[in-house]
Amino acid sequence: MASRDVSRPIDLNKPESYLSLDPAGMLAMTADFPGQCREAVSIGEGFSAPTSFSKAQNILLCGLGGSAIAGDLVHRLTADRITVPFQVNRQYEIPSWVKENTLVILSSYSGNTEETLSAFQDTLSRKAQAVCITSGGKLAQLAGDNDVPVISIPSGRPPRASTGFLIFPVLSILEKSGFIPSLEKEKAETVAVLEAMSRELDSKKPVAENEAKKIALWLQDKFSLIYGWGYLAPAAYRWQTQLHENSKALAHSGELPEMNHNEVVAWAHKGALAGKLAVVLLRCEDEPPRIRARFELTKRIISDHASLREYQSRGEARLSRQMSLVYLGDYASIYLALLSGKDPVEINAINFLKGELAKLPQ
């Protein structure tokens, strides 16, 4: 794991002061995210969905971590146009309602996520229809042994740096099975928006011209709270988990209007942490009037107790708006890691948990 040389302070205007902290190239992988999404669109388009998929009466996506966030993003993105119920499952077991008329999407970037492997076996026992999205591992092997279709995606990245490979194939499954209309134009706009952002957020861009670097400087040594609504709520959760894994920083996410019915009460009472709190509001132009009003009223309550900033989505389509805010948060979390002298790829705590669990009987 790379460590910080305290004799050389980190200056986000000088990439040479922090690139040594990123030996695995997380910044480079993030810069290439638009290309990843373009490739993922092509992978999804190349998948031939069995005709039986279209007869499914409900859909369950099983996954954990970076593989599951793709399901959250798709779930909320398509909620107003999908023709059957869609749910994300992060457990070893699958819900009791999963039957032969259910389509189960098993998403595991590594193919070795133990909860997803357990869910796969449960899916087989229920005789539900199944499809796997993975780069290999035990899941690909089990799928091959049981004649389950597999969408193969490139390996060699941390799952959280592979979001495009995990999102676009799911969208293709839904499109090709007739559960949502074609998103061809939305996908093209999304890639274009991300390409523009990649140039703007690149490490060579100085702080004055780089929104992600500005965010990192603002969030340093603060507890971050990120709020969204509707299809942007998973983007807020993505900010939280990226701050956890990349930045090694505690963070919290919430959703409007739900937080207006509980969490907002705590905000009305200034506490000892007030000076250490940073609030991010993820906004977009198509907010319903009542949601917009709730944001404005919530700001009035929060602004006296924390530093608060708003970030607007980019693009016309909901997919590009959602992904643009995901991308901004991804970049900011990496700059925050480097600013703090942390290797953004390091996940020692997760590896410890997996290692200890592996010693226990199944």
PyMOL commands that set and color helices and strands:
alter all, ss='L'
color gray80, all
select helices_A, chain A and resi 15-17+19-21+26-31+33-45+51-55+65-77+114-126+137-145+159-161+163-176+184-201+207-209+211-219+230-245+258-261+263-267+274-276+289-302+318-339+348-358
alter helices_A, ss='H'
color red, helices_A
select strands_A, chain A and resi 58-62+86-89+102-108+129-134+150-152+223-229+251-256+277-283+307-312
alter strands_A, ss='S'
color yellow, strands_A
deselect
rebuild
show_as cartoon
